[in-house]
Amino acid sequence: MTARLVDIAAHAGVSEATVSRVLNGKPGVAVATREAVLAALDVLGYERPVRLRRRSAGLIGLITPELDNPIFPAFAQVIAQALTRQGYTPVLATQTPGGSTEDELTEMLVDRGVSGIIFVSGLHADTTADMTRYDALRAQDVPYVLVNGFSPDVKAPFVSTDDRAAVRLAVTHLTSLGHTRIGLAVGPKRFVPVVRKIEGFQLGLRERLGLDAEASAGLIQHSLYTLEGGQAAAATLIGDGCTAVVCASDMMALGAIRAARDLGLSVPGDISVVGFDDSPLIAFTDPPLTTIRQPVQAMGQAAVRALLEEIGGTPAPHGEFVFMPELVVRGSTGSGRRGPR
């Protein structure tokens, strides 16, 4: 073994101690150095230890809940490009209705020897989910990073949009246009981003209109993150006299515009609508959608950097990296002229 260490160290241009750390899977070795040692093993004809063979393919798993919502392909594209530039091969695994669960996709990726996994809007965002599944993954020595959704029970890097600040931006914009009855259309209340959006909504209404939590609670509708979900939620809010609706996704916002038109109302003449995400092509809807832009590029790149640091043995802080959103004003918001019904 001593002779092997000497030969491998000489070929890789590193110390014998570094070779020993790589062969034993110890942290504290840079990615490039680790790859040099593994390459030396191959060139000199030594077999890689089993645990290193499993992680040698340079594969990174990326799990998304769906691809119908354009924000998830946007994240996938940014993350995949960042991984490819670093010499890794992304493996996209997407949940489908009646298909594989997040746990099944995770098991599949681990069986294929991925070097790490990035979860986008996964079960980590569900306050009712069992977080020990992520402890089990770490016990298998598989690094991971989680995007949008935070749990203090999971010791890993999180990358999130500031949902509270996002909805406050929307409320500030709408009240500045003269709206005094604003509704919020969001997803199921068990998800962390939904809880935070509600907190931002209620804070914004308190600051701008003096409404307490009880009064603002009546302006919130929970639905699905779909066009149909947004349509149903907005129809209720408009029926309750809202002149503006803030939606938790651009797809929901398109549904809200449909709801307004079905009621014979114009957007933004009668009803103002704000989306969330700034999905690709959303600027070309009719009317172009005012929305909250998630900083997808910055978030995706940060998730990749954090994961590669985990893989390289110099872990990023196990906490939440929060990114500020941006309000993009287009044609779906206008002055609050419509009176209550």
Beta strands, then each sheet from edge to edge (+ up, - down):
strand 1: 59-64
strand 2: 89-94
strand 3: 116-120
strand 4: 144-147
strand 5: 158-161
strand 6: 182-186
strand 7: 220-222
strand 8: 244-247
strand 9: 272-277
strand 10: 290-293
strand 11: 320-323
strand 12: 326-328
sheet 1: 2+ 1+ 3+ 4+ 5+ 11+
sheet 2: 7+ 6+ 8+ 9+ 10+ 12-
end
